[in-house]
Amino acid sequence: MSFLKHTPQFAKQDAIAILNDLYDIQATADALPSERDQNFRMSTPSKECFVLKIANALDDPALLDCQNQAMLHLNRQVTFCPKVVTNRNGEFISEIQSPTGATHKVRLVTYLPGVPMGSVQRRSSGLFEDLGRCVGEMDRAMTDFDHPAARRDFYWDLAKGLQIVKEYHPLIPNAHLRELIEKFAGYFEQSVTPLLPDLRKSVIHNDANDYNVILGGNGDLYTRNQRVVGIIDFGDMVFSHTVGNLAIAIAYAILDQSDPLRVAAHMIKGYHRPFALTQAEIAVLYPMVCMRLCMSACIAAHQLKERPDNEYLMISQMPIQRTLPRLTEIHPRFAETAFRQACDLSPLPRAQTICKWLDRNRITAAPLLDIDLCTAPLKIFDLSVASSLVSGNPEKNKESHLTKKLWEKMQAAGVSVAIGRYNEARLIQTRFIGNIDSPTAEHRTVHIGMDVFAQPGATVYTPLAGKVYAFSNNEGSQNYGPVIILQHTTDSGDSFYTLYGNLSLDTLEGLTAGKSIAAGQQIGRIGSADENGNRTPHLHFQIITDLLDKDCDFPGVVRASEQHLWKLFSPDPNLVIGIPQDRFPAPDPSTSDTLAARRKYIGRNLSIGYRNPIKMMRGWRQYLFDDTGRRYLDAYNNVPHVGHCHPKVVAAASRQMSVLNTNTRYLHDFINRYAKRLCDTLPAPLSVCFFVNSASEGNELALRLARAYTGQRDMIVLEVAYHGHTTSLIDISPYKHNGPGGKGAPSWVHTAPIPDLYRGLYRSDDLQAALKYAGHIDDIIRELQDNGMGLAGFIAETCPSVAGQIFLPKGYLSAVYRRVHKAGGLCIADEVQTGYGRIGTHFYAFEAENLVPDIVVLGKPIGNGHPISAVITSPEIAEAFDNGMEFFSTFGGNAVSCAAGLAVLDAVIEENLQSNALKAGKRMLAGMIPFIDRFPIVGDVRGSGLFLGVELVRDRETLEPAREEADFIVNRMRDAGVLLGTDGPFENVIKIRPPMPFNESNAEFLVANMERILTEDFLV
Ligand SMILES: Cc1ncc(COP(=O)(O)O)c(C=O)c1O
């Protein structure tokens, strides 16, 4: 590379002198990275900023002029391009001599403040769209620009891509990559080269790579660095296909992106708005993107041959090597469809024509089976995510279970045929079952064929005349098994296909490709489970408008994020089958319809989680599933304590529901058994239970017990506490009565400071903190007594959750209990959040302090979602409450609730969930405590077991809460499929409180995602 020998070698001092001499500007200099020329950022005392560009001695002066002219031209029309500054003689280019005597051309341009996209980790769809817009605006502005120097023979010209690739690809050492590149090149030559003459040409920037795109924007955390403020470095300009400029920008933007097509579509959408793409440009775009990456790999191989020691070259190629294989999975015609849709053009015109033709010919199509599906009695199965025919437990979805259930349903309905719906998101037949490596990755869930369930051996006929196009036995679980594809032709000559999957093996015997099949002719039989890919016997019938060269591997189940595109490639099979639409149930409301109805009919202060709300359809253990079948790792919900939809809890409650569910005025053994089991988990003298339906009711009852026993009314509570939503509980919940809409504490409520060792009055460095905090209780009691008042009690969560996942200082609660008892009050432990082993070390959090509360309130987790709350106290207190007034709760303690409660207790113990919580919690703490040293925003990581908090602060000294940042991280984690929440008086504590089956690998997944998001530059 002879260019490198002529790279200018000026020092910062030289740059300062050059700027002063040539431009009369005084400034400081900072070197900017560049290999073949030299760039200095020059900052003046008045905060003006420029880039001093000293060209390589071999650089063509005409090309430098071309760059200047292009920038001057662009400056008249766009805002994101540097401005060229003249020297003291009014010239755009000056000349200087290096100490070695070489002549270098010098230019000065304005510096665009911002961050190079290459150093920004988070790239939102808004950013990609904005980048597309800028490239579009740039190309529109350049349509009337030309310069002789741009009409050059340049190896980075995409128009020369095929030639470069052909020449250099043999130099690529990695055989697999080489083959891929050959394949791309072959496709390009065949399908793109003929279209090239139709493409528009102009002078293009030709290098909108990550480091030439400058980002800014700082509205909020979501928009920070998500807007393009500059496109720089015009050194690669060339006269070429205009669309190449966009292809190059896309090629860099999609590197290492999990969904390259989505990224490209966003950019195209942005581009098309200011500068409409032609249909031919859209058609070549995807192959051009791939070609650019192939070119880059080939040129790098060539450069490496010349400079084998250049490690940087090798490293910079890694993203291309990782991305290219993924691009081969996307068929160019599929990409073209996505891109046309992004441009609001008819996305797949042939699909429209074929669908219209099918619609017209519906009446003449022959029946698929011996019975006419249009008129015969049918069952339409719901196999969607929330279907009761499907289980959250993958084991229960296995063929034998499912077949049994489906046959039973058909028998009960008196039908011999049933239908599985088209365009239905399912948890069965997806690749995702059993995959726990990436528990939240998107899997193929949406079914784009129609299932016709019937007995194995049932004859299948083709509804439309055609010929055999392909057939195969796609063995393997969840595959098509024996499958045939027929080719058909519309009147206007368009080909389309019908796919018949899960047939019997003998169907394939004697078949030959090209064989003609008449409408109504038998083509096979429905296969049995042992020959059809281990599936419930059915015919999978699908229409295909473009096979995308996939033949018998054409997917029958696709990713929900691409559902809108696949529906064009596989329209509704009912176009051929013709079952009257009114025999199908109405489709479920979309997420946006559900949201609109929620807003209309439900009180607005019932908040909805996340900026992008989730329509949740199913739960299983520590996972939740939305309406598209996407799986989320639940690290937030403590109510499904033993796991969402625990089968034993479900069975116990539903069994009892079908036997008896009545109130506690009759004798029943379950309430007694449940009460005894609960008391067995608690220390003496806690041995009398009351049952109600929610923890709010539980705490209300606890208040009444304390007042009945002491004859007093006043209560001591902790700052920021929350104990429930009823009127008196709002009174004892400073989190509510001191929060928005609150009216402050009533006179009978006395608030003690929250013993928060991180940001409270006394902190972890104060060895006397526990006693000092307890001293405030003394103050309150003294004041009460001075006023001649008594104390009913003290209520606190043993580990205050709403206050920010606080662990109280050792010795604090025992000191408080002593003081309260001495003053005649009772101590109520609200163990709603921490009971049943959540903190890992103990079954109840108060045990860690060796305490015996007077009243314990349990709620939320003890019913695993069934509404139960238990209040347990001593016989003495219960007796005082028994003052003649009857206590009755209509639903509290009913047989169904007790059955559920007993099953939860069994599961916690049988499944060792407390020790699981300890292990998983330790793993998370080990992963997250180092964040305190690595990320200034992470002020504290605390907790035990599966009750953890990560407190975020903007300043380690002032502890300014990082509330928006916490909310941002929680929303980013949601995008990654991990559900979390925030808490604390400033909502700056990330709350981790998963169902108890949450395991160590889940812990690692959570930590890795949080680390990735903390590394994103939203904090910069
Ligand atoms: C500590 C605590 N106590 C009581 C309650 C009230 O529970 P519920 O909403 O079931 O009435 C809550 C609810 O969040 C709570 O966190």
The ligand as an SDF file (V2000), in Angstrom:
LIG
                    3D

 16 16  0  0  0  0  0  0  0  0999 V2000
  -46.0370   -5.4320   51.6440 C   0  0  0  0  0  0  0  0  0  0  0  0
  -47.4240   -5.4290   51.1080 C   0  0  0  0  0  0  0  0  0  0  0  0
  -48.4480   -5.5390   51.9450 N   0  0  0  0  0  0  0  0  0  0  0  0
  -49.7140   -5.5470   51.4760 C   0  0  0  0  0  0  0  0  0  0  0  0
  -49.9910   -5.4290   50.1400 C   0  0  0  0  0  0  0  0  0  0  0  0
  -51.4230   -5.4260   49.6510 C   0  0  0  0  0  0  0  0  0  0  0  0
  -51.6840   -6.5850   48.9310 O   0  0  0  0  0  0  0  0  0  0  0  0
  -52.9890   -6.7520   48.0340 P   0  0  0  0  0  0  0  0  0  0  0  0
  -52.8210   -5.9070   46.8360 O   0  0  0  0  0  0  0  0  0  0  0  0
  -53.0010   -8.2270   47.7400 O   0  0  0  0  0  0  0  0  0  0  0  0
  -54.1650   -6.3570   48.8390 O   0  0  0  0  0  0  0  0  0  0  0  0
  -48.9410   -5.3180   49.2570 C   0  0  0  0  0  0  0  0  0  0  0  0
  -49.1920   -5.1930   47.8010 C   0  0  0  0  0  0  0  0  0  0  0  0
  -48.3730   -4.8380   46.9970 O   0  0  0  0  0  0  0  0  0  0  0  0
  -47.6210   -5.3310   49.7490 C   0  0  0  0  0  0  0  0  0  0  0  0
  -46.5740   -5.2240   48.9140 O   0  0  0  0  0  0  0  0  0  0  0  0
  1  2  1  0
  2  3  1  0
  2 15  2  0
  3  4  2  0
  4  5  1  0
  5  6  1  0
  5 12  2  0
  6  7  1  0
  7  8  1  0
  8  9  2  0
  8 10  1  0
  8 11  1  0
 12 13  1  0
 12 15  1  0
 13 14  2  0
 15 16  1  0
M  END
$$$$
